[in-house]
Structure formats: structure tokens, C-alpha cells
Amino acid sequence: MNPINEITKVADRIPLEALRDKNACITDWLAGGGNHDDPYVWQHFRYAQRFVKEGNE
């Protein structure tokens, strides 16, 4: 499973501001040499998952 793809699947249920923040954080991480499956990226996936489940930030 790829956390970035999983975030994309639920992107339409996350407020734009929060989605932009997640995108910026992950983009910066990858640009700095991080990998798409690092724990940091999974952390952002879990945030997205919780938001969709609970309906809040």
C-alpha cells in the first residue's frame, strides 16, 4: 500500500486547506530525499484517515 495513493483516494472528503498542508509537507519531505513509504508520510495518511472517519481535524 502506498500512503500517497491512499490519501488521494479520500482527498475529496478532506477540506482543501488541510489537503494543501498535507501535500506541502509530503512534497517537502520527498524533495528532501525522503521516501513515499517513510513513517513520516504514513503519519500524514493516518491523519487523513482519522479526518475522514471522525469528520474533523
Contacts in CASP RR format, 6 or more apart in sequence:
PFRMAT RR
TARGET T0000
AUTHOR 0000-0000-0000
METHOD contacts of the structure
MODEL  1
MNPINEITKVADRIPLEALRDKNACITDWLAGGGNHDDPYVWQHFRYAQR
FVKEGNE
2 36 0 8 1.000
2 37 0 8 1.000
3 36 0 8 1.000
3 37 0 8 1.000
3 41 0 8 1.000
3 42 0 8 1.000
3 44 0 8 1.000
3 45 0 8 1.000
4 26 0 8 1.000
4 36 0 8 1.000
4 41 0 8 1.000
4 45 0 8 1.000
6 45 0 8 1.000
6 48 0 8 1.000
6 49 0 8 1.000
7 22 0 8 1.000
7 26 0 8 1.000
7 44 0 8 1.000
7 45 0 8 1.000
7 48 0 8 1.000
10 48 0 8 1.000
10 49 0 8 1.000
10 52 0 8 1.000
11 19 0 8 1.000
11 48 0 8 1.000
13 51 0 8 1.000
13 52 0 8 1.000
14 22 0 8 1.000
14 48 0 8 1.000
14 51 0 8 1.000
14 52 0 8 1.000
15 57 0 8 1.000
18 51 0 8 1.000
18 57 0 8 1.000
22 44 0 8 1.000
22 47 0 8 1.000
22 48 0 8 1.000
25 44 0 8 1.000
26 41 0 8 1.000
26 44 0 8 1.000
29 38 0 8 1.000
29 40 0 8 1.000
29 41 0 8 1.000
30 36 0 8 1.000
34 40 0 8 1.000
35 41 0 8 1.000
51 57 0 8 1.000
END
